[in-house]
Amino acid sequence: MSDNMECEDCCGMNFTIDQARAERVCDGCGLVDPHYTTDADTNSSIGLGDTRQTESLDVFANNPNAAQGGRMNPFGDRTDYSGSRLSPSQRRRFIRLSRADRSSQREKDPMCREVKLTLCRMFGDSVARATTHLADAACRKLSPEQEAVRKTLTSGERAALSCPKTSITRKEVGIRGESHQDNLQIIALAIAVLSHEWLNTPAFNHQIVMAEYGISESQFKNAKSTISKSYKARCRRGWAAIPRVMARGALRADQLDIVAENLDRALSQRLAPSELEAVAELFWNTMTDLNEPTAEGPLANVAMGYVAGCAMYAALDLVGLSHGNLGRVAEAVELSPAGLTNRLKSIQAEVNAGQLPEARRMFVLDEVDGDSGPSGAEERAEE
């Protein structure tokens, strides 16, 4: 469009030419028209739009590339959705809004954009926006300058700073997802769990999410570990913001709520309601004695899965219901049966040596807890 042509809306003759977008903007009403030049400047870096690299990024905006519909029309529509004609003031207002929408860039990395949208679909818009930088670190490769530095580091640091999405999607079958969509969901779940631990986003039971989307424990643990190691390595180099980790007491409280829910769901399939109630009473009494969930308890440095799993299996053993339930308890707290029993033996050794009196209730059934008859643990000790 020629510069000397009047504005078709207000008939004005004063315009601002935007070479980066090949547009002509009316100074009077804000109407935007396409404006293409035929001189040598058209093929310059400005004409190709390199100046847009400093603009803000909104990955969640409507975008054809993100499969979420179209963007606002920067040239100004003349009618609304029902076909009614817009007034000049309405057109000017929506032209300004559309120019603001056009001034934001879109995510260029396809998988990074898809992970962010998957987070939005699985956990909501707020969590997705709060975890944008974690998604970037999980899916984007290092810059050329950072990659040059990475090559000079030790093999361990080089491995930690490699792109997490590449490592996750190239694992053997059973560790990676069976499809591209599966990999997106695995990475999104790992980011959401890390965001609760690091960014104080709302807690949720990830085992329920895993069951809903068919994610295995090995897939989740591999993705979480890979993304966590990579992000921590970037923090050590100053390439990522150090997260404000959630207070340990609050984090352990959330973890205990989730573990207790999983234990109740796993054991309710084998125990009668009265049996489950008796076991739950012993379990919560033991956790109270251990001053859990706090950061000051004698087992505060032990993962909550181990503490809760040992307390629950010990409670089952005290009332004679442990047979056949070790695997269920271990699965609920995401540990192996051998790992759980080894930790329980270690706790019992400390109790016998007088080093951990708070855990005595795990191995001795007091009269206040129920029948004072010998427990399974005491019978084995006598033998």
C-alpha positions in Angstrom: 0.0 0.0 0.0 1.3 3.4 -0.9 2.1 6.0 1.7 0.0 8.7 0.1 -3.2 6.7 0.1 -5.7 8.0 2.7 -6.9 5.9 5.6 -10.1 4.0 4.5 -11.6 4.5 8.0 -11.0 8.1 9.0 -9.5 9.4 5.7 -6.4 10.6 7.6 -3.1 11.1 5.8 -0.6 10.6 8.7 0.8 7.1 9.2 3.5 5.3 11.1 5.4 2.7 9.1 6.5 -0.5 10.9 9.2 -2.1 8.7 9.6 -5.1 11.0 6.0 -6.2 10.5 5.5 -4.7 7.0 2.5 -2.6 8.3 1.2 0.9 8.0 -0.6 2.3 11.1 -2.9 5.3 10.9 -2.0 7.9 13.5 -5.6 9.1 13.7 -7.7 6.0 14.2 -5.1 3.2 14.7 -6.2 1.2 11.6 -3.4 -1.2 10.5 -2.9 -1.9 6.8 -0.3 -4.1 5.2 2.7 -2.1 3.8 5.3 -3.8 1.6 8.3 -1.9 0.2 10.2 -3.0 -2.8 13.6 -1.4 -2.0 16.7 -3.1 -0.7 15.6 -2.5 2.9 12.9 -5.1 2.5 15.6 -7.9 2.6 17.4 -6.4 5.6 17.5 -7.8 9.1 14.9 -5.2 10.2 12.5 -6.3 7.4 12.9 -9.9 8.4 11.8 -9.1 11.9 15.0 -9.7 14.0 14.0 -6.7 16.2 11.2 -8.8 17.7 13.5 -10.9 19.6 13.3 -8.5 22.6 9.5 -8.7 22.8 7.7 -10.4 25.7 6.7 -14.1 25.3 3.2 -15.5 25.9 3.2 -19.2 25.2 -0.4 -19.6 26.4 -1.9 -17.0 24.0 -4.2 -18.3 21.2 -2.0 -19.3 18.4 -2.6 -21.5 15.3 0.8 -23.2 15.9 -0.4 -24.2 19.4 -3.6 -25.7 18.1 -5.7 -23.4 20.2 -7.4 -21.3 17.6 -6.4 -18.0 15.8 -5.0 -14.7 17.0 -6.8 -11.4 17.1 -7.0 -9.6 13.7 -4.4 -6.8 13.8 -6.1 -5.1 10.8 -9.4 -4.6 12.6 -12.7 -6.4 12.0 -15.7 -4.4 10.9 -18.3 -6.6 12.5 -18.7 -8.6 15.7 -19.3 -12.4 16.0 -23.0 -11.9 15.3 -22.5 -9.8 12.2 -23.4 -6.4 13.8 -21.3 -3.5 12.5 -18.7 -2.1 14.9 -18.6 1.6 15.7 -15.4 3.5 14.9 -14.6 3.7 18.7 -15.1 0.0 19.1 -12.8 -0.7 16.1 -10.1 1.6 17.5 -10.2 -0.2 20.8 -10.0 -3.7 19.4 -7.2 -2.6 16.9 -5.2 -1.5 19.9 -5.8 -4.8 21.7 -4.9 -6.8 18.6 -1.7 -4.9 18.2 -0.8 -5.8 21.8 -1.6 -9.4 21.0 0.5 -9.3 17.9 3.4 -7.8 19.8 4.0 -10.9 21.9 6.1 -13.7 20.6 5.2 -17.4 20.6 7.2 -20.3 21.8 9.5 -21.6 19.0 10.4 -25.0 20.4 7.5 -27.3 19.5 7.9 -29.8 22.3 8.5 -27.0 24.9 5.2 -25.4 23.8 3.4 -28.8 23.9 4.7 -29.5 27.4 3.4 -26.2 28.7 0.0 -26.8 27.1 -0.1 -30.3 28.6 0.7 -28.8 32.0 -2.2 -26.4 31.5 -4.6 -29.2 30.5 -3.5 -31.6 33.3 -3.0 -29.2 36.2 -4.6 -25.9 35.3 -3.5 -22.5 33.9 -2.0 -21.3 37.2 0.4 -24.2 37.7 1.3 -24.1 34.0 2.3 -20.4 34.2 4.2 -20.9 37.5 6.3 -23.7 36.0 7.2 -22.0 32.7 10.9 -21.7 33.6 11.0 -25.4 34.7 9.4 -26.4 31.4 12.0 -24.3 29.5 14.9 -26.0 31.4 13.4 -29.4 30.8 12.8 -29.0 27.0 15.1 -26.3 25.7 18.7 -26.9 24.8 21.5 -24.7 26.1 22.5 -21.6 24.2 25.6 -21.8 22.0 27.6 -19.9 24.6 26.4 -22.2 27.4 27.1 -25.3 25.3 30.6 -24.2 24.7 31.1 -23.9 28.5 29.5 -27.3 29.0 32.0 -29.0 26.8 34.9 -27.9 29.1 33.3 -29.4 32.2 33.7 -32.9 33.8 31.8 -35.8 32.3 29.3 -35.8 35.2 28.5 -32.1 34.8 28.2 -32.5 31.0 25.7 -35.3 31.5 23.7 -33.3 34.0 23.5 -30.3 31.7 22.3 -32.2 28.7 18.8 -31.6 27.6 16.4 -33.6 29.9 13.7 -34.1 27.2 16.3 -35.9 25.0 17.3 -38.2 27.7 13.7 -39.0 28.8 12.4 -39.7 25.3 15.4 -41.9 24.3 15.3 -44.3 27.2 14.5 -47.9 26.6 11.0 -49.1 26.3 9.2 -49.1 29.6 11.1 -46.0 30.9 10.1 -43.7 28.1 6.5 -43.3 27.0 5.0 -45.5 24.2 4.0 -42.4 22.2 4.8 -38.7 21.9 1.7 -37.8 24.0 2.8 -40.2 26.7 6.2 -38.5 27.0 4.5 -35.1 27.2 2.4 -36.3 30.1 5.3 -37.9 31.9 7.4 -34.7 31.7 4.4 -32.6 32.7 3.8 -34.7 35.8 7.4 -34.6 36.9 7.5 -30.8 36.5 4.2 -30.4 38.5 5.6 -32.5 41.4 8.9 -30.6 41.4 6.9 -27.3 41.4 5.2 -28.3 44.6 8.5 -29.1 46.3 10.3 -26.0 45.0 7.7 -23.4 44.2 4.9 -24.0 46.8 2.3 -24.8 44.2 -0.7 -26.8 45.5 -0.1 -30.4 46.6 -1.7 -33.3 44.7 -1.6 -37.1 44.9 0.6 -38.0 41.9 -0.3 -41.7 42.1 -3.9 -40.9 41.2 -2.6 -38.8 38.2 -0.3 -41.7 37.2 -3.2 -44.2 37.3 -5.3 -41.8 35.2 -2.8 -41.3 32.5 -1.2 -44.8 32.6 2.2 -43.5 33.8 4.4 -46.2 35.5 6.5 -45.5 38.6 9.7 -46.1 36.8 8.7 -43.5 34.1 7.8 -40.9 36.7 10.9 -41.4 38.8 13.2 -41.3 35.8 11.7 -38.1 34.5 11.7 -36.4 37.9 15.3 -37.3 38.6 16.5 -36.2 35.1 14.8 -32.9 35.2 15.8 -32.2 38.9 19.5 -33.0 38.2 19.6 -30.8 35.1 17.9 -27.9 36.7 20.2 -28.0 39.8 23.2 -28.2 37.5 22.0 -25.1 35.6 21.5 -23.3 39.0 25.1 -24.2 39.9 26.3 -22.5 36.7 24.1 -19.5 37.3 22.0 -20.3 34.2 18.7 -20.7 36.0 17.0 -19.1 39.0 17.5 -21.0 42.3 14.0 -22.0 43.5 12.7 -21.0 47.0 12.3 -24.5 48.4 9.2 -25.1 50.4 9.6 -25.3 54.2 10.5 -28.8 55.2 7.8 -29.1 57.8 5.0 -28.1 55.4 6.5 -30.3 52.7 6.5 -33.4 55.0 3.0 -32.6 56.0 1.8 -32.7 52.4 3.8 -35.8 51.7 2.3 -37.6 54.7 -1.2 -36.7 53.6 -0.6 -38.2 50.2 1.2 -41.3 51.5 -1.6 -41.9 54.1 -4.2 -41.7 51.4 -2.3 -44.2 49.3 -1.8 -46.6 52.2 -5.5 -46.5 53.1 -6.5 -47.1 49.5 -4.1 -50.0 49.1 -5.1 -51.8 52.4 -8.8 -51.2 52.2 -8.9 -53.9 49.5 -7.7 -56.6 51.9 -8.7 -55.5 55.4 -12.2 -55.2 56.9 -13.2 -51.8 58.1 -12.7 -52.7 61.7 -9.3 -54.1 61.1 -8.3 -51.0 59.0 -9.5 -48.7 61.8 -7.4 -50.5 64.4 -4.3 -50.4 62.2 -4.9 -46.7 61.4 -5.0 -45.9 65.1 -1.7 -47.6 65.8 -0.2 -45.9 62.7 -1.2 -42.4 63.7 -0.1 -43.0 67.3 3.3 -44.0 66.1 3.6 -41.0 63.8 2.7 -38.8 66.8 5.4 -40.3 68.9 7.9 -39.7 66.1 6.8 -36.0 66.0 5.7 -36.3 62.4 5.1 -34.5 60.2 7.7 -31.9 61.4 11.3 -31.0 60.7 12.3 -31.7 64.3 11.4 -35.4 64.7 14.0 -38.0 65.3 13.5 -39.4 61.8 13.2 -36.0 60.1 16.2 -36.8 57.8 14.5 -40.0 56.6 12.2 -39.8 53.6 8.5 -39.7 54.5 7.9 -42.8 52.4 10.2 -44.9 54.6 8.9 -43.5 57.9 5.2 -44.0 57.0 5.8 -47.3 55.3 7.7 -48.7 58.3 5.1 -47.4 60.7 2.2 -48.9 58.8 3.9 -52.3 58.3 4.8 -52.4 62.0 1.2 -51.6 62.9 0.0 -54.5 60.7 2.6 -56.8 62.3 1.4 -55.9 65.8 -2.2 -56.9 65.1 -1.2 -60.0 63.1 -2.2 -58.7 59.7 1.2 -58.3 58.0 1.0 -61.5 56.0 0.6 -60.7 52.3 0.5 -57.0 52.8 4.2 -56.1 52.6 4.1 -55.6 48.8 1.0 -53.4 49.1 2.5 -51.2 51.7 5.8 -50.9 49.7 4.0 -50.0 46.5 1.8 -47.4 48.2 5.0 -45.6 49.5 6.9 -46.2 46.2 9.6 -48.4 47.7 10.8 -51.9 47.2 9.7 -54.6 49.8 13.4 -55.3 50.6 14.2 -51.6 51.1 11.2 -51.2 53.4 12.1 -54.3 55.6 15.7 -53.3 55.8 14.8 -49.8 57.0 12.4 -51.3 59.6 15.2 -53.7 60.9 17.5 -50.6 61.2 14.9 -48.7 63.2 14.3 -51.8 65.5 18.0 -52.1 66.1 18.1 -48.5 67.2 15.1 -49.0 69.5 16.7 -52.1 71.1 20.0 -50.1 71.7 18.0 -47.3 73.4 18.9 -44.8 70.7 15.4 -44.3 69.3 12.8 -44.6 72.2 10.2 -42.6 70.2 9.8 -45.6 67.9 9.1 -48.1 70.7 5.4 -48.2 69.9 6.2 -49.7 66.5 7.4 -53.0 68.1 5.5 -53.2 71.4 1.7 -53.3 71.7 0.9 -51.3 74.9 -2.3 -52.0 76.8 -3.7 -48.6 75.8 -3.4 -49.5 72.2 -5.5 -52.7 72.5 -5.1 -56.3 73.5 -1.9 -56.8 75.6 -1.2 -60.2 74.1 2.2 -60.9 72.4 2.7 -59.3 69.0 4.2 -60.9 65.9 7.4 -59.0 66.5 7.6 -60.2 70.1 6.9 -63.8 69.2 9.7 -63.8 66.7 12.1 -62.2 69.3 11.2 -65.0 71.8 11.9 -67.7 69.2 
